Amino acid sequence: MIRLFFALLLTAQMASAQDFTTDAFGILPTAQLGDRENWAGLQQSSNGGETLRTAGRTEAVILFVGPKSIVAGREPGHAVALGLDVHGNMVSGTQADVQLGYGPVIPVDTLDGIAGVLFTPPPQSGAFLAGVEIDGVQSARADYRVSADLATVLPQFANSEMSVLSETFGVIETAPLTDAYGNSVDDGVGLSIVLTDESDTTTFVPSVVRDGAARSVLLVRDMAGTNTGQLALAGTGSGGLGFVVDDMVIEDAGAFVFWAEPAINAVRIRLGPLATSKGYLVPDGIAAQVDVVAADGTGSSVQGWVLDGYVTIGLLLSPDAGPFEVSLTVGKTQVDRRVDLSPPPENLTIRGAE
């Protein structure tokens, strides 16, 4: 116990004999200061000495410009430069010449080693490179963007009226999107298109700007009649689109071919190709109602769908029961024909039967 007491006393005497330096970063034995001795600011020694070290000449300049995307002509930007000497001290009382990538050089005096400039960007959008020079030392360049002022964009549709056939793809486009300064809206900016039909049913179509305009492809399904279209971009909305979904009208129902499936005492039919009044083949997946009544009075009603422009289905009717009265209903069109049995079509392909 006595040995421990003398050891602690000796250690305390050795510590008190050392010279300590106090600066803004704390207390450290003077012998261990190293490069810290070169740091600027007030240094006080435990032996009563006092030193006020100042920064040397500028050796490095660091520049920051933000935010990285600034609204054209409206949102303020901030450029901040730091001047440092060889030991990393902030250099004060010198002039910083700031170039923001447009306009003249802006001279600013450093304060505690910092030179700051608040600026309003030009009305032209684009990418800009900024730089600063202090005591003949240039900073690395800093880049920032000026983007279109979305709050001043008035979105409009490219067309005021468009007509689309049900179960086909409709293309909705905007006119070029520009702000009050004539800047194009940046790629990737999202906007919304809302279509409302006569029964107040709405269809939401998201879209993204590309090359200064937005374009969306919509599969027209479960929509009918006249729809009104509205655009919304950054809180600004506009209408002006009449989006008419045409009824499905069959212009040409093609051939009605019946042939026998004697192995199961049934018939198979293929109707088509089905062409619409708009010049298209009826799209895949459209429902088709087929009603058949044989000469002997037997009948069958089946709902199928269009594939590759054709309706191909099987009916549990005797091949000997013909001729057959056939009624095909697709959309708003009904086609009635009297059909006899014939050989299968040469180009017949029944999906799922191979």
C-alpha positions in Angstrom: 0.0 0.0 0.0 2.9 2.4 0.9 4.6 1.5 -2.4 1.4 2.4 -4.3 1.2 5.8 -2.6 4.8 6.7 -3.4 4.3 5.6 -7.1 1.2 7.8 -7.4 3.0 10.8 -5.8 6.0 10.4 -8.2 3.7 10.3 -11.2 1.9 13.4 -10.1 5.2 15.3 -9.6 6.4 14.2 -13.1 3.1 15.4 -14.7 3.2 18.7 -12.9 6.8 19.2 -14.1 5.7 19.0 -17.8 4.7 22.1 -19.8 1.2 22.0 -21.2 -0.3 24.1 -24.0 -3.9 25.2 -24.2 -5.6 26.1 -27.4 -9.1 26.1 -28.9 -9.0 22.3 -29.2 -8.0 21.5 -25.6 -5.0 20.8 -23.5 -1.9 18.9 -24.6 1.6 18.4 -23.4 3.8 20.9 -25.2 6.2 18.2 -26.2 3.4 16.4 -28.1 2.0 19.3 -30.0 3.7 18.3 -33.3 2.0 20.0 -36.3 -0.7 21.3 -34.0 1.8 23.9 -33.0 1.2 25.5 -36.4 -2.5 25.7 -36.0 -3.8 29.3 -36.0 -5.3 30.8 -32.9 -4.3 31.7 -29.3 -2.0 29.2 -27.6 -1.2 29.5 -23.8 1.5 27.6 -22.1 1.3 26.4 -18.5 4.6 28.3 -17.8 2.9 31.6 -18.6 3.8 32.0 -22.3 1.1 33.1 -24.8 1.2 33.0 -28.6 -1.3 34.2 -31.2 -0.7 32.4 -34.4 -2.2 33.6 -37.7 -2.7 31.8 -40.9 -0.1 31.9 -43.6 -0.7 32.6 -47.3 -3.4 30.8 -49.2 -2.4 27.4 -50.5 -5.7 25.7 -51.2 -9.2 26.9 -52.1 -12.4 24.7 -51.7 -15.7 25.8 -53.3 -19.2 24.6 -52.6 -22.3 25.6 -54.6 -25.8 24.6 -53.7 -28.5 23.5 -54.0 -27.4 21.3 -56.9 -30.6 22.1 -58.8 -31.9 25.7 -58.7 -35.1 27.0 -60.1 -34.5 29.4 -63.0 -34.7 33.1 -62.2 -36.3 32.6 -58.8 -34.7 30.3 -56.3 -31.5 31.7 -54.6 -28.3 29.8 -54.8 -25.4 29.9 -52.3 -21.7 29.7 -53.2 -19.2 29.3 -50.4 -15.4 29.3 -50.7 -12.9 28.3 -48.0 -9.3 29.6 -48.2 -6.7 27.4 -46.4 -3.0 27.8 -45.7 -0.5 24.9 -45.9 -1.5 23.8 -42.4 -5.2 23.9 -43.0 -5.8 27.2 -41.2 -8.6 29.4 -42.5 -7.1 32.5 -44.3 -8.9 35.7 -43.4 -8.9 39.2 -44.7 -8.2 38.3 -48.4 -10.3 38.9 -51.5 -12.1 36.0 -53.2 -13.0 36.4 -56.9 -16.1 34.2 -57.5 -17.2 33.2 -61.1 -20.6 31.5 -61.1 -20.5 30.4 -64.8 -22.4 33.4 -66.0 -22.0 37.2 -65.6 -19.0 39.1 -64.3 -16.6 38.0 -61.5 -17.9 38.8 -58.1 -15.3 40.0 -55.6 -16.0 39.0 -51.9 -13.8 39.5 -48.8 -13.2 36.5 -46.7 -14.4 36.5 -43.1 -12.8 33.9 -40.8 -11.6 32.2 -44.0 -15.0 32.0 -45.6 -16.3 33.9 -48.6 -20.0 33.5 -49.3 -22.2 34.7 -52.2 -26.0 34.5 -52.4 -27.1 34.7 -56.0 -30.2 34.5 -58.2 -29.6 32.2 -61.1 -30.1 33.3 -64.7 -33.5 32.7 -66.4 -31.9 30.2 -68.8 -31.8 26.6 -67.6 -28.8 24.3 -68.0 -25.6 23.1 -66.4 -23.1 25.7 -65.0 -19.5 25.5 -63.7 -18.4 27.8 -60.9 -14.9 28.6 -59.7 -13.1 31.0 -57.2 -9.7 32.5 -56.9 -8.0 33.6 -53.6 -4.5 35.0 -53.6 -3.8 33.6 -57.0 -4.9 30.1 -56.0 -7.8 28.6 -57.9 -10.4 26.2 -56.6 -11.5 23.0 -58.3 -14.7 23.7 -60.3 -18.1 23.1 -58.8 -21.1 22.3 -60.9 -24.7 23.0 -60.5 -27.9 23.0 -62.6 -30.6 25.6 -63.2 -33.9 23.9 -64.0 -37.2 25.2 -65.4 -39.6 27.0 -63.1 -42.3 24.3 -63.0 -44.7 26.7 -61.2 -44.9 28.8 -64.4 -45.5 25.9 -66.8 -49.0 25.7 -68.3 -49.4 22.1 -69.5 -51.5 21.6 -72.6 -52.4 18.5 -74.7 -51.0 18.2 -78.1 -54.4 17.4 -79.6 -57.8 18.7 -78.4 -59.7 15.7 -79.8 -58.8 12.1 -80.3 -60.7 9.0 -81.2 -59.6 5.5 -80.0 -61.1 2.1 -80.7 -61.9 0.1 -77.6 -59.3 -2.6 -76.6 -56.6 -0.8 -78.7 -53.8 1.5 -77.6 -54.3 5.2 -77.4 -51.4 7.6 -77.4 -51.8 10.8 -75.3 -49.2 13.5 -75.8 -48.6 17.0 -74.4 -47.6 20.0 -76.3 -43.9 21.1 -75.6 -43.7 22.0 -71.8 -41.9 25.2 -71.2 -41.8 27.7 -68.3 -42.2 31.5 -68.4 -38.6 31.9 -69.6 -39.0 29.4 -72.4 -37.0 26.6 -70.7 -38.0 23.1 -71.4 -39.0 20.9 -68.5 -36.3 18.5 -67.5 -36.5 14.8 -68.4 -37.9 12.6 -65.7 -40.3 15.2 -64.3 -43.7 13.4 -63.6 -47.1 14.6 -64.5 -50.6 13.2 -64.2 -53.3 12.7 -66.8 -56.9 12.1 -65.6 -59.7 10.9 -68.0 -63.3 11.2 -66.8 -66.2 9.7 -68.8 -69.8 10.6 -68.9 -70.6 8.6 -65.8 -67.8 10.3 -63.8 -65.6 7.2 -63.9 -62.0 8.3 -63.9 -58.9 6.7 -65.4 -55.5 7.8 -64.0 -52.6 7.8 -66.5 -49.1 8.6 -65.0 -46.6 10.1 -67.4 -43.0 11.3 -67.5 -41.4 14.2 -69.4 -38.9 13.2 -72.1 -37.4 15.6 -74.6 -39.5 18.5 -73.3 -42.9 16.8 -73.6 -44.8 13.8 -72.1 -46.2 10.8 -73.9 -48.3 8.0 -72.5 -49.7 4.9 -74.1 -53.0 3.7 -72.7 -54.7 0.4 -73.3 -58.4 1.5 -73.7 -60.3 -1.1 -71.7 -63.5 -0.7 -69.7 -63.9 2.8 -71.1 -66.7 4.0 -73.3 -68.1 7.1 -74.9 -66.6 10.6 -74.5 -64.0 11.2 -71.9 -62.6 14.6 -70.9 -58.8 14.8 -70.2 -57.0 16.9 -67.7 -53.3 17.5 -67.0 -51.6 18.2 -63.7 -48.0 19.3 -63.4 -46.5 20.7 -60.2 -49.8 21.9 -58.9 -51.0 23.5 -62.2 -53.8 21.8 -64.0 -55.5 22.3 -67.4 -58.1 20.5 -69.5 -58.8 20.6 -73.1 -58.8 17.0 -74.3 -61.8 15.1 -75.7 -61.0 11.5 -75.6 -63.6 9.5 -77.5 -63.8 5.7 -77.2 -65.5 4.3 -80.3 -67.8 1.4 -80.1 -66.5 -1.8 -81.6 -68.1 -2.0 -85.1 -67.3 -5.0 -87.4 -66.9 -3.9 -91.0 -66.0 -7.3 -92.3 -66.6 -10.6 -90.4 -64.6 -12.7 -92.8 -65.5 -16.3 -93.5 -67.6 -18.6 -91.3 -66.2 -22.1 -91.6 -67.8 -25.2 -89.9 -66.2 -28.6 -90.0 -66.9 -31.9 -88.4 -65.1 -33.5 -85.4 -66.5 -37.0 -85.9 -64.5 -38.6 -83.1 -66.6 -36.6 -80.5 -69.7 -36.1 -82.7 -69.2 -32.3 -82.6 -68.4 -29.4 -84.8 -65.7 -26.8 -84.7 -66.1 -23.3 -86.1 -63.8 -20.5 -87.1 -65.1 -17.0 -87.8 -62.9 -14.3 -89.3 -60.7 -12.5 -89.8 -62.8 -9.8 -88.1 -62.0 -6.3 -89.3 -63.3 -3.2 -87.7 -64.7 -0.1 -89.3 -61.4 1.7 -88.4 -59.4 -0.7 -90.5 -58.0 -2.8 -87.7 -58.3 -6.5 -87.0 -60.3 -6.9 -83.8 -57.7 -7.0 -81.0 -56.9 -10.1 -79.1 -59.0 -10.8 -76.0 -62.2 -9.1 -77.2 -65.3 -11.1 -76.1 -67.3 -12.7 -78.9 -70.8 -14.2 -78.4 -71.6 -17.1 -80.8 -75.2 -18.5 -81.0 -75.8 -21.5 -83.3 -79.1 -23.1 -84.2 -79.1 -26.3 -86.3 -81.7 -27.3 -88.8 -83.0 -30.0 -86.4 -83.7 -27.4 -83.8 -80.8 -28.1 -81.5 -78.7 -25.1 -80.5 -75.7 -23.9 -78.5 -74.6 -20.5 -77.2 -70.9 -20.0 -76.4 -68.9 -16.9 -75.4 -65.3 -17.0 -76.7 -62.7 -14.4 -77.5 -60.7 -13.1 -80.4 -57.2 -14.4 -81.1 -55.2 -13.2 -84.1 -58.4 -11.8 -85.6 -60.4 -15.0 -85.4 -62.9 -16.7 -83.1 -62.3 -20.5 -83.0 -64.5 -22.6 -80.7 -66.0 -26.1 -80.5 -69.7 -26.9 -80.2 -71.4 -30.1 -79.1 -73.7 -30.2 -82.1 -74.0 -33.2 -84.4 -72.3 -32.6 -87.8 -75.4 -34.1 -89.4 -77.7 -31.6 -87.9 -76.9 -28.8 -90.4 -77.2 -26.4 -92.0 -76.6 -24.0 -89.2 -77.9 -20.5 -88.4 -75.0 -18.6 -86.9 -75.2 -15.3 -85.0 -71.9 -13.6 -84.1 -71.9 -10.6 -81.7 -68.8 -8.5 -81.1 -69.1 -5.1 -79.5 -72.1 -3.3 -81.1 -72.1 -5.5 -84.2 -74.1 -8.6 -84.9 -73.5 -10.7 -88.0 -76.0 -13.5 -89.0 -75.2 -16.2 -91.6 -76.4 -19.6 -92.7 -73.5 -22.1 -92.9 -73.0 -25.6 -94.2 -70.2 -28.0 -93.2 -67.0 -27.7 -95.2 -63.4 -29.1 -94.9 -61.2 -27.5 -92.3 -59.2 -24.4 -93.4 -55.8 -25.2 -94.8 -54.1 -22.6 -92.6 -55.8 -23.8 -89.5 -54.0 -23.4 -86.2 -55.8 -24.1 -83.0 -53.8 -22.7 -80.1 -53.2 -25.2 -77.3 -54.1 -28.2 -79.5 -50.6 -28.8 -80.9 
